[in-house]
Amino acid sequence: MASLAQLKVAMMIPILLVGIIFAAFLAIIMYILQFIFPISYVWVWAFVLAGIFILIQYLIGPAIVRASTRLRYLKAGENPWLESTVKDLAQKSGIPTPKLAIVPHPTPNAFVFGRTSGDATLAVHEGLLQSLNQEEVRGVIGHELGHIRHKDFLVMTALSAVPLLAYLIARGTFEAAWVSGRTARKKEGGGLAAALVAVAAVSYIVYIISLLLVMRLSRLREHYADAYSAYVTESPRQLQSALTKITYGLSLSPIPPTGARTLYIGDPALAKLECQNILSRKQEYDLDKDGVLDEKELELAMEKEAKSRWLTINRWFQTHPATFQRILLLREIEDEMASGKYSEKRVYAHV
């Protein structure tokens, strides 16, 4: 049985692993470069520069999100229902009421961002309010408040800096090695180019490994936020219905997503893949051959898709769990609520 304490442990393990990998990464790079650049206190400088990079990302992250999504903050009384719903659920969650913003984009989506839980912003796409009913929007709000309560956006901002930094170093050193190999003297340039290629290769390996760890934690935090939405709204059905509409809407939207994939309640790329996979096997899942997949047939399709090894490997690089996995978890919670055994202690029991 999962608990909030286990969520913290689940978060700390990837953070610790990424930290160890990052430290080893810097050690290897410094070891390689010391033969080319005899710099004093190179270790100190490496960690200082890495710390500055993460701090800059933390400080300017919210500004980048605001600029890239073109959101606008709601004025008091502009949307009474949305304001009161967020306030009520935030109070029940025991967290400060986040600032509310609207994103002028037709895709059904919502996300949270900020530097601390106290100054968090809950941004809602216009498409979400237009495509979903109020109960479904309420389920989505509960999910996003779960991210604030779990401090997901703070952890992910710091953690995602590692693969980003490794990627930038890899790209930069590969290009520098290419230039060095062409312009420098043969003996001198060859040694420098070889060192830079070695640094780039190590950086790419660190990038892949750290990215996999970050993506795994990202998927896990989505499951915890889903479970929290079921608890705070007291209705898993609300989020189940919302996720179905959101996945379908994202898969059909001809408009490119606004912002990073992590700013979506569902991964747009995965949404398209999910719908394509199920539709490609529609004849197999359409048991009564009426041309339409009803709820039971969709449930069967979700269970079979969840067992696919290829899809499991493909999901390693996804920011979100597959929608059918999320819906199945919410259905387990719904069944437990119906049995009368559900309690606050079992909020994360099915994660």
N, C-alpha and C positions, 0 to 999 in steps of 0.2 A: 504494500500500500504506500503510495507516494504522499508526501506531505510538503508543506512550505519549507521546512528545514531541509528536506531532501532536494527541493528545487535549488536552495542555496548551495548545497553540496554539488549538485549536478552542474551548477554554474561555475563553481570554484575549480572543479577538475579540469574543464577545458581551459580556463584562465591560467591555471597553474601549468598545464602542458604547453600552452602557447608561450607562456613566460619562459619556460625552460628551453623551448625550441628557439625562441628569440635570443636568449642569452647565448646559446650554443652557436646560433647563426652569426652573432656579432663576434664571438670568439674566433670562429673559422675565418671570417672576413679579415679580422685584424691580423690573424696569423699569416694569411696570404699576403696582405698588403704591407706588412712590416718589412718584407724583403725588397719591396719597391720604394716605399715611402717610410723612412726611419723617423717617425713622429713621436715625440715625447708624450707620455700620458695618453696614448691613443685609445686605451680602454675607457678612460674617463670621458674623453670627447665623444666617443661613440655612443655611450649611454646618455650623455647630456643631449646630444643632437636627437636621439630617438625620443627622449622624454619631451623635448621641445616640439617635435613633430606631432606627438599624441596630444599635447596640450593645445597646440594650434587647432587641431581637428576638433577638439572638445569645445574650444571657444568660438570658432567660426561656423561650426556645424549647423546650429539653428538658423543663422543668417543665410547659409547656403540653401537650406530647406525652404525658407520663406521666399527666397528669390527664385528658386527653380520651380516652385509650385504656383507662384503668383497668388498666394492665398490672401484673404483679407479678414481681419478680425471682426467678429460680430459686435454690434452695439447693443447695449442693454435694452431688452424688450423687442429686439428685432425678430427673434424666433422664440416666443415664450415656451412652447412645448419642448423644444430641444434644450433650452436653457434649464428648465425645471427638471427634465429627465436626467441630464448630466449632473445637476446639483444633488438630486435625490440619491442617485446611485453612488456618487462620490462620497456623500455623507455616510451611506451604508458601508462603504469600503473603508472609511476612516482615513481618507486622503484629502488634501486640498482640492477644491474644485478647479479643474484646469481651465485655462482660457480657451474660448471657442473661436474657430476660424472656418471659413468656407473656401473651398478650392473650386475655381470656375472650370470644372472638367466633367464631362458626361459619364466617365467610368464610375461604377459603384465601388466606392472605397472610403476608408477613414484611417487615420494614423495619428500617433502621438510623437512629440519630440520636445526637447528642451535640455537644459543643463542640470536641473534638479527636479525632484517631484513637485516642489513648491512653485516652480515657474513653468510647468509643463503646458503645452498647447495641444488640444484635441482638434485636429483638422478633419472636416467632413467634406467630401466631394459633393457637388450638386447632383451628380448622377446617383449617389446613394439615396438621397432624399427623394429623388424622382422615381427610382426603380423599386424601392422597398417600402413596405408599409411601416407604420410607427412601431409595431411590435418587433419587427425584424431589425429596424434601426436601433431599437433599445438593446437587442441582443448584441449588435455590433459595438455599441457604446460600452456595454459591460465587458466585452473582450478588450477594448482599448484601455479601459480603466484598470483591467488586470495587468496590462503592461506597465502602467504607472505604479501600481501597488508592488509589483515585482521588481521595479527599477530596471526593466529590460533595456530601455533605450539608452540608459547610462552605461550599462555593461557592454552592450553591443557597439556603442560608439568607440569606446576605448579598445575593445578587442579587435574590431575590424581594422584598426589602424595598422596592425602587424602585417597581415597579408598585403595590404595596400603599400606599405613601406617596402616590403620584400619585392613586390612587383615593380615598383618604381626603380629600385636599385638594380634589378635584373635588366630592365629595359635600358636604363642609363649606361650600365657597364658593358652590355653587349654592343651598343652603339659606339661607346668610347673605344672598345677593343677593335672594332672594325676600322675606325678612323686612325687609331694608333698603328695598326698593322699596315696601313697604307702610307702614312706620312712620316713615321719615325724611321731612324736608321735601322737596318735589318737586325743587328744584334740587340740593340737597346729596345727597339720597338717590339721585337719578338717576345722578349721577356715580359714587358709590360702588357702586351696583348694577351699573352697566356695567363697572366695573373688576373686580368680583368675578365677573361672568359671563365676562369675558375670561379670567380666571385659571382658572375652572372648565373652560372649553373647551380651553385649552392643556393642563390637567391630564389631561383625558380622552384627548386625542390621545397624550400621553406614556404614559398608562396602557396603551393598546392596543398601541403600538409596543414598549414595554419588555416587555409581557406576551408578545408574539409571540417576541421574542428569548429570553426566559427559557424559554418552552415548547419552542423549538427546541433549546436546550441541554439541557433535561430529556430530550427524546427521544433525543438523541445519547448522553447518558451512559448510558441504558438499553441501547443497542446495545453500548457498550464493556463494560458490566457483564455482558451476556450472553456476549460473546466471552471475557471473563475467566473466567466460570464454566466454559465449555467447556475452557479451558486447565487450570484448577486441579483440576477433577474428572476431567479426561481423558476425558470422556464427554458430548458435546453432546446426546446422546439423552436424558439425564436431565432437562435443563432443557426440551427440546422437549416431552416428555410432561407435565412439570409445568405449563408455560405453557398447554397445551391444557386440562388439568383446571381450572386456576385461572380461565381465561377463561370456561369453561363454568359453573363454580361461581359466579363473580361475576355472570354474566348472569342466572342463575336465582335468586339469593339475594333473598328478599323483605325481608330486614333491611337497613336503610340502612347504608352503609359507616361504619366508625368512624374519625374523624380526617380529615385532608386527603387529596385524591386523590394527592398526591405521596408519601404514606406507603404506597402500594400498589405491589406488584410489577407490577400491570397496572391500567390505568385502568378503574374499575368502569363508568363511563358508556360508554366506548369498547367494553368487553366486551359490553354489551347490544346496542350498535349493530352490532358485528361479527356476532354470532350472528343477529340479525334480518336483516341483509343477505344472509347466506349461505342462511338458511332460506327467505327470500322467493324465492330463485332456485334452490331445491332441484331442481326439475324439470329445469332447464338443466344442473346439475352432476351429476345422477344419470344417468350415461351408460348403465348396464346396466338402468335402470328397476326396480331391486329395492326401492326405497323407502328405501335406506340409503346414505349417502355413505361409501365406503371410503377408505383412505389415499390412493390415486391420485386419486380424484375430489376429495377435499379439497385435495390439492396443486394440482390444476387450478383449483379455486375460489379458492385463495389467490393464485395467479398472476394470475387475471383481476381479482380485487378490488384487487390491488396497482396495477393500471393505471388504475383509475377516477379521473378528474379530480375529480369531486365529492368523493369520499372524501379525496383528497389535500388539497383546500382545507379540508375539515372538520377534518382532522387538525392543521391549523396551531395550533389552540387546545387540542390534547390534550397531556397531560403525558407520555404513553407512546406508543411506536410501536405500530402495529397488530400484533396477535399473529402474523398470517400473515407479516408482514415479518420479525419476530424469528425465527420458525421457519425461514424460508427462509435467513436468515443462518447459523443454527446448522447447517442441512443442508449448506451450502457448506463450513463448517468440518469437519463430519463426513466429507464426501467427501475433503477434503484429508488428514485424519488417516488415512483408509483407504488413500490413495495412498502414504503414507510420506513425503510431502514437508513435513509439518507440523513446525514447530519453535517454540521459545520466541520467536524473532524475528518469527514470523508470527502472534502471538496476535491482533492487531487487523487483520490483512491484509484481512479481508472487510467491515470496517465502512465 
